[in-house]
Amino acid sequence: LGDQHAALLGQGCIEVGSSKNTYGTGCFMLLNTGLEAVPSHSGLLTTIGFKLGPDAKTHFALEGSVACAGRTVQWLRDNMGIIRAAEEVEGLATAVPDTGGVTMVPAFSGLFAPYWREDARAVIVGMTLYTRREHYCRAALEAVAFSTVDVMEAMKLDTGLRLGNMHVDGGMTANNFLMQLQADLLGVEVLRAKMPEATVLGAAFAAGMAVGFYEKITDIKDILKKAGGWESFPCKLKPADRKKEYARWKDAVERAYNLQKWDPQEKQPEAPLKKPKFQKVSSIKPEQRNLNLFLKIIKIPEVNGESLHDVVCGDATGIVTLRLRPDHFLPCEVGGYIRVQNARVAMSKGFIKIMVDKWGKVSQEDDPGEPIEVKMDNDISSVEYTLK
């Protein structure tokens, strides 16, 4: 039984449609789908919820994970120095009535469920000269709540269920402002159990059920009631206001996309070799013949019985593709050298190739002593270049 699955059971989420969310460094939300394994088409994971004994039926769940929750508060503290302790964030967030138009998307390592965009990066939008650290703190907590809304909306799409209240646990649930904000943005009641160790309780209860210590699954509800029950955070935000706030979040999320390409540590892909059309070339003419070339092999094809084989070669001035018939093709290795006699320029499917005439010859050559450094970014069919 995994930790999040144990927490689902430990929160008493035993009915279809009941859900729990754990707020740690990230967020992990599970929705009980009962005896049906619901395949997700909205960026979630279909998983096993729990199985309480060898002969018991398996209960399934949908799971959505958010990369940055408590980690966002840590960033405010450790990287930015905006707060000295994580506990300060609630007081600062409540010191202002709203974020002042600031929206934070903490995609520090990309966006997880339901987006799965590894190219996303964190953004803060909507700042003005009046933006203060209090606005940053409130926007950070909003981001955690909005990320949970994203997962909840995906769960609605996958199941078609009208989801009820949500059970919560984890370190960040001690933040009363965040819990009320979560209820407002979800539009459902948020229930914080007085029993804080949901994972431990779920694992212990599953083991007890498996050996017959507990008789029925509903016993978990009695245990939670005896431990103090739940503290409720009802939704107080009007639907129209909730819709407007969520639109602001979705707008900011789109701005976070495709920012990985600007990462200075990101290795840029090598530019592909050019394959221009003949009409772009002025000084290489198809009728050129009697060419004698000494070239270094760059790439050889897989020989599969075709009538012609393309071998990419080059020298200090650029690269060229040889189209060789089987009787001209010879075993060779990348990095080796060949001499082509009686070659001619030809067109093949709109691209320039070097062919070998009927009386031509291709032979292996020894290393010239001083290695040839091939100019890889210069395809001779893309510039005004004359073969010699």
C-alpha positions as CSV (number, residue, x, y, z in Angstrom):
1,L,0.0,0.0,0.0
2,G,1.6,3.2,-1.2
3,D,1.7,6.3,1.1
4,Q,-0.9,8.3,-0.9
5,H,-3.2,5.3,-1.2
6,A,-2.9,4.7,2.5
7,A,-3.8,8.4,3.1
8,L,-6.9,7.9,0.9
9,L,-8.1,5.1,3.2
10,G,-6.9,7.0,6.3
11,Q,-9.0,10.0,5.4
12,G,-12.1,7.7,5.2
13,C,-12.5,8.2,1.5
14,I,-14.2,4.8,0.9
15,E,-17.2,6.0,-1.2
16,V,-17.1,6.5,-5.0
17,G,-16.4,10.2,-5.7
18,S,-14.7,10.9,-2.4
19,S,-11.3,12.5,-2.6
20,K,-8.3,13.5,-0.6
21,N,-5.4,15.9,-1.2
22,T,-2.0,15.8,0.5
23,Y,-0.1,19.1,0.8
24,G,3.6,18.5,1.1
25,T,6.5,19.7,-1.0
26,G,4.1,18.8,-3.8
27,C,0.4,18.0,-3.9
28,F,-1.0,14.5,-4.4
29,M,-4.7,14.1,-5.0
30,L,-6.6,10.8,-5.2
31,L,-10.3,10.2,-6.2
32,N,-12.0,7.0,-5.3
33,T,-13.6,5.4,-8.4
34,G,-14.8,2.3,-6.6
35,L,-14.5,-1.1,-8.3
36,E,-14.0,0.5,-11.8
37,A,-10.5,1.3,-13.1
38,V,-11.3,4.5,-15.0
39,P,-8.8,5.2,-17.8
40,S,-7.8,8.9,-17.8
41,H,-8.0,11.0,-20.9
42,S,-7.2,14.3,-19.0
43,G,-3.7,13.9,-17.8
44,L,-4.3,11.8,-14.7
45,L,-3.1,8.3,-13.6
46,T,-5.3,5.3,-13.1
47,T,-4.1,3.5,-9.9
48,I,-5.1,1.0,-7.3
49,G,-6.7,2.7,-4.3
50,F,-6.7,-0.2,-1.8
51,K,-7.4,-3.9,-1.3
52,L,-8.3,-4.9,2.2
53,G,-7.4,-8.6,2.3
54,P,-6.5,-11.4,-0.1
55,D,-10.1,-12.1,-1.0
56,A,-11.3,-8.5,-0.9
57,K,-12.2,-6.6,-4.1
58,T,-9.8,-4.0,-5.4
59,H,-10.9,-0.4,-5.2
60,F,-9.4,1.9,-7.8
61,A,-8.6,5.6,-7.9
62,L,-7.5,8.5,-10.2
63,E,-4.4,10.3,-9.1
64,G,-3.0,13.7,-10.0
65,S,0.3,15.1,-8.8
66,V,1.5,18.7,-8.6
67,A,5.2,19.3,-8.4
68,C,5.4,22.5,-6.3
69,A,3.3,23.2,-3.2
70,G,5.3,23.6,0.0
71,R,8.3,23.8,-2.3
72,T,7.0,27.1,-3.5
73,V,7.0,28.5,0.0
74,Q,10.5,27.2,0.5
75,W,11.5,29.1,-2.7
76,L,10.2,32.3,-1.2
77,R,12.2,31.7,1.9
78,D,15.5,30.1,0.7
79,N,16.0,31.6,-2.7
80,M,14.3,34.9,-2.6
81,G,14.6,35.8,1.1
82,I,11.0,37.2,1.1
83,I,10.2,35.3,4.4
84,R,12.5,34.0,7.1
85,A,10.2,31.1,8.1
86,A,7.5,29.2,6.3
87,E,5.0,30.1,9.0
88,E,5.2,33.8,8.1
89,V,3.6,33.2,4.7
90,E,0.0,33.1,6.1
91,G,0.3,36.4,8.0
92,L,1.8,38.2,5.0
93,A,-0.8,36.7,2.6
94,T,-3.7,37.9,4.7
95,A,-2.2,41.4,5.2
96,V,-3.5,42.3,1.7
97,P,-7.1,41.8,0.4
98,D,-5.9,40.2,-2.9
99,T,-2.8,39.6,-4.9
100,G,-3.0,43.0,-6.6
101,G,-3.3,41.3,-10.0
102,V,-0.2,39.1,-9.5
103,T,-0.4,35.5,-10.5
104,M,2.4,33.0,-9.9
105,V,2.8,29.7,-11.7
106,P,5.5,27.7,-9.9
107,A,6.5,25.5,-12.8
108,F,10.1,25.4,-11.5
109,S,10.5,21.9,-12.9
110,G,7.8,22.0,-15.5
111,L,4.1,21.4,-15.0
112,F,2.8,18.0,-13.8
113,A,-0.9,16.9,-13.8
114,P,-2.9,17.6,-15.8
115,Y,-0.7,19.5,-18.2
116,W,2.5,17.4,-18.3
117,R,4.6,20.2,-19.9
118,E,8.3,19.7,-19.2
119,D,9.0,22.8,-21.3
120,A,7.1,25.1,-18.9
121,R,9.0,27.3,-16.4
122,A,7.9,29.4,-13.5
123,V,6.4,32.8,-14.2
124,I,5.0,35.7,-12.1
125,V,2.8,38.0,-14.1
126,G,0.7,41.1,-13.4
127,M,3.3,43.0,-11.3
128,T,3.2,46.8,-10.9
129,L,5.2,49.3,-9.0
130,Y,2.8,48.7,-6.1
131,T,3.5,45.0,-5.8
132,R,4.9,44.0,-2.4
133,R,6.1,40.9,-0.8
134,E,2.7,40.3,0.7
135,H,1.3,40.0,-2.8
136,Y,4.0,37.4,-3.7
137,C,3.1,35.4,-0.6
138,R,-0.6,35.4,-1.4
139,A,0.0,34.6,-5.0
140,A,2.2,31.6,-3.9
141,L,-0.6,30.2,-1.8
142,E,-3.1,30.8,-4.6
143,A,-0.9,28.8,-7.0
144,V,-1.1,25.8,-4.7
145,A,-4.9,26.1,-4.6
146,F,-5.3,26.7,-8.3
147,S,-3.1,23.7,-9.1
148,T,-5.5,21.5,-7.1
149,V,-8.4,22.9,-9.0
150,D,-6.7,21.9,-12.2
151,V,-6.5,18.3,-11.0
152,M,-10.1,18.3,-9.7
153,E,-11.4,19.6,-13.0
154,A,-9.5,16.8,-14.8
155,M,-11.1,14.3,-12.5
156,K,-14.6,15.6,-13.3
157,L,-13.9,15.2,-17.0
158,D,-12.7,11.6,-16.6
159,T,-15.5,10.4,-14.3
160,G,-18.4,12.6,-15.1
161,L,-19.0,12.8,-11.3
162,R,-20.2,15.8,-9.4
163,L,-17.6,15.7,-6.7
164,G,-18.4,16.5,-3.1
165,N,-16.2,17.6,-0.3
166,M,-12.4,17.1,-0.3
167,H,-10.4,15.7,2.6
168,V,-7.0,17.2,3.2
169,D,-3.8,16.4,5.1
170,G,-0.1,17.3,5.1
171,G,2.0,20.1,6.5
172,M,0.5,22.9,4.6
173,T,-3.0,22.2,5.9
174,A,-2.0,24.0,9.1
175,N,-2.4,27.2,7.0
176,N,-6.1,28.2,7.7
177,F,-6.0,30.8,5.0
178,L,-4.9,28.3,2.4
179,M,-7.6,25.9,3.4
180,Q,-10.3,28.5,3.1
181,L,-8.9,29.7,-0.2
182,Q,-8.9,26.1,-1.4
183,A,-12.6,25.7,-0.6
184,D,-13.4,29.0,-2.3
185,L,-11.6,28.1,-5.5
186,L,-12.8,24.5,-5.7
187,G,-16.4,25.4,-4.9
188,V,-16.7,22.5,-2.4
189,E,-16.3,22.0,1.4
190,V,-12.7,21.2,2.5
191,L,-12.4,18.9,5.5
192,R,-9.3,18.8,7.6
193,A,-9.1,15.8,9.9
194,K,-8.2,16.4,13.5
195,M,-6.2,13.1,13.2
196,P,-3.1,14.4,11.3
197,E,-1.4,11.1,10.4
198,A,-3.7,9.9,7.7
199,T,-1.0,7.8,6.0
200,V,-0.1,5.9,9.2
201,L,-3.8,5.4,10.0
202,G,-4.6,4.1,6.6
203,A,-1.7,1.6,6.5
204,A,-2.6,0.3,10.0
205,F,-6.3,0.0,9.2
206,A,-5.5,-1.9,5.9
207,A,-3.4,-4.3,7.9
208,G,-6.1,-4.7,10.5
209,M,-8.7,-5.5,7.9
210,A,-6.5,-8.0,6.2
211,V,-6.1,-10.1,9.4
212,G,-9.6,-9.6,10.7
213,F,-8.9,-7.1,13.5
214,Y,-11.5,-4.8,12.0
215,E,-14.7,-6.2,10.7
216,K,-15.9,-3.8,8.1
217,I,-14.5,-0.9,6.0
218,T,-16.8,1.7,7.6
219,D,-15.0,1.2,10.9
220,I,-12.5,3.8,9.6
221,K,-15.2,6.4,9.9
222,D,-15.7,5.6,13.6
223,I,-12.0,5.8,14.2
224,L,-11.8,9.2,12.7
225,K,-14.8,10.5,14.7
226,K,-13.3,9.2,17.9
227,A,-10.0,11.0,17.0
228,G,-11.9,14.4,16.8
229,G,-13.6,14.3,13.4
230,W,-13.0,17.0,10.9
231,E,-12.7,20.8,10.8
232,S,-14.8,22.2,8.0
233,F,-13.9,25.0,5.5
234,P,-17.1,25.8,3.5
235,C,-17.0,27.6,0.2
236,K,-17.7,31.3,0.5
237,L,-16.9,32.6,-3.0
238,K,-19.6,33.2,-5.6
239,P,-19.5,31.1,-8.7
240,A,-19.0,34.1,-11.0
241,D,-16.1,35.3,-9.0
242,R,-14.6,31.8,-8.9
243,K,-14.8,31.5,-12.6
244,K,-13.1,34.9,-13.1
245,E,-10.3,34.0,-10.8
246,Y,-9.7,30.6,-12.5
247,A,-9.6,32.3,-15.9
248,R,-6.8,34.6,-14.5
249,W,-4.9,31.5,-13.5
250,K,-5.3,29.7,-16.8
251,D,-4.1,32.7,-18.7
252,A,-0.9,32.7,-16.6
253,V,-0.4,29.0,-17.1
254,E,-0.3,29.5,-20.9
255,R,2.4,32.1,-20.4
256,A,4.6,29.5,-18.7
257,Y,4.7,27.2,-21.7
258,N,7.7,26.7,-24.0
259,L,10.2,28.7,-21.8
260,Q,12.7,25.8,-21.4
261,K,14.3,26.8,-24.7
262,W,15.6,30.0,-23.0
263,D,17.4,28.1,-20.3
264,P,21.1,28.9,-20.7
265,Q,22.0,25.4,-19.4
266,E,19.7,23.8,-22.0
267,K,21.6,22.1,-24.8
268,Q,20.3,23.3,-28.1
269,P,19.7,20.7,-30.8
270,E,22.2,20.6,-33.6
271,A,20.9,22.2,-36.8
272,P,19.9,19.6,-39.4
273,L,21.9,19.4,-42.6
274,K,20.4,21.5,-45.3
275,K,18.6,19.9,-48.2
276,P,17.9,22.8,-50.5
277,K,16.3,22.7,-54.0
278,F,18.4,22.9,-57.1
279,Q,16.9,26.2,-58.2
280,K,18.5,27.9,-55.2
281,V,21.9,27.1,-56.5
282,S,23.6,29.0,-59.3
283,S,27.2,27.7,-59.8
284,I,26.7,23.9,-59.5
285,K,25.4,22.7,-62.8
286,P,24.0,19.2,-63.4
287,E,26.1,18.8,-66.5
288,Q,29.4,19.0,-64.6
289,R,31.4,15.8,-65.3
290,N,34.9,14.3,-64.9
291,L,35.2,15.3,-61.3
292,N,38.0,13.8,-59.2
293,L,37.3,14.0,-55.4
294,F,39.1,13.0,-52.2
295,L,36.6,12.9,-49.4
296,K,36.2,11.9,-45.8
297,I,33.2,9.6,-45.0
298,I,30.6,11.2,-42.6
299,K,27.7,8.8,-42.8
300,I,27.1,5.5,-44.5
301,P,23.7,3.9,-45.2
302,E,22.3,0.6,-44.1
303,V,22.7,-1.6,-47.2
304,N,19.3,-3.3,-47.8
305,G,19.5,-4.3,-51.4
306,E,18.4,-1.0,-53.0
307,S,19.8,-0.1,-56.3
308,L,21.5,3.1,-55.0
309,H,23.2,3.9,-51.7
310,D,23.6,7.4,-50.3
311,V,27.0,8.1,-48.7
312,V,27.5,11.5,-47.0
313,C,31.1,12.7,-47.4
314,G,32.9,15.9,-47.1
315,D,36.2,17.9,-47.0
316,A,37.4,21.2,-45.5
317,T,34.9,23.1,-47.7
318,G,31.7,21.3,-47.0
319,I,29.7,18.1,-47.3
320,V,28.1,16.3,-50.3
321,T,26.0,13.2,-50.8
322,L,27.3,10.4,-53.1
323,R,24.7,8.2,-54.9
324,L,26.5,5.0,-55.5
325,R,25.4,1.9,-57.5
326,P,26.0,-1.4,-55.8
327,D,29.0,-2.1,-58.0
328,H,30.6,1.2,-56.8
329,F,29.6,0.8,-53.2
330,L,32.4,-0.7,-51.1
331,P,32.8,-1.6,-47.4
332,C,34.0,1.5,-45.6
333,E,33.8,3.1,-42.2
334,V,32.8,6.5,-40.9
335,G,36.0,8.6,-40.6
336,G,37.7,6.8,-43.5
337,Y,38.7,8.3,-46.8
338,I,37.7,7.5,-50.4
339,R,38.7,8.8,-53.8
340,V,36.0,9.2,-56.4
341,Q,37.1,9.3,-60.1
342,N,34.9,10.4,-63.0
343,A,32.1,11.8,-60.8
344,R,29.4,14.0,-62.1
345,V,26.7,16.3,-60.6
346,A,23.2,15.1,-60.9
347,M,19.7,15.9,-59.7
348,S,17.8,13.4,-57.5
349,K,14.2,14.2,-56.3
350,G,15.0,17.9,-56.5
351,F,18.3,17.7,-54.6
352,I,21.9,17.8,-55.8
353,K,23.8,14.5,-55.6
354,I,27.2,13.4,-56.8
355,M,27.0,10.3,-59.1
356,V,29.8,8.2,-60.5
357,D,29.9,7.8,-64.3
358,K,29.8,4.4,-66.0
359,W,33.6,4.5,-66.3
360,G,34.1,6.0,-62.9
361,K,35.7,4.4,-59.9
362,V,35.4,4.6,-56.1
363,S,38.4,3.4,-54.0
364,Q,39.4,3.4,-50.4
365,E,42.4,5.7,-49.5
366,D,44.8,5.8,-46.7
367,D,44.8,8.5,-44.0
368,P,46.4,11.6,-45.6
369,G,48.5,12.1,-42.6
370,E,46.9,15.4,-41.6
371,P,43.3,14.7,-40.8
372,I,40.6,16.6,-42.8
373,E,38.3,18.7,-40.6
374,V,35.0,18.6,-42.5
375,K,33.0,21.8,-42.6
376,M,29.7,20.2,-41.4
377,D,27.5,23.3,-41.7
378,N,28.2,23.9,-45.3
379,D,26.2,21.7,-47.7
380,I,27.6,22.4,-51.2
381,S,24.2,22.3,-52.7
382,S,23.1,25.3,-50.5
383,V,25.7,27.8,-51.4
384,E,27.5,29.1,-54.6
385,Y,30.3,26.6,-54.6
386,T,32.1,24.9,-57.5
387,L,33.5,21.4,-57.2
388,K,37.1,21.1,-58.2
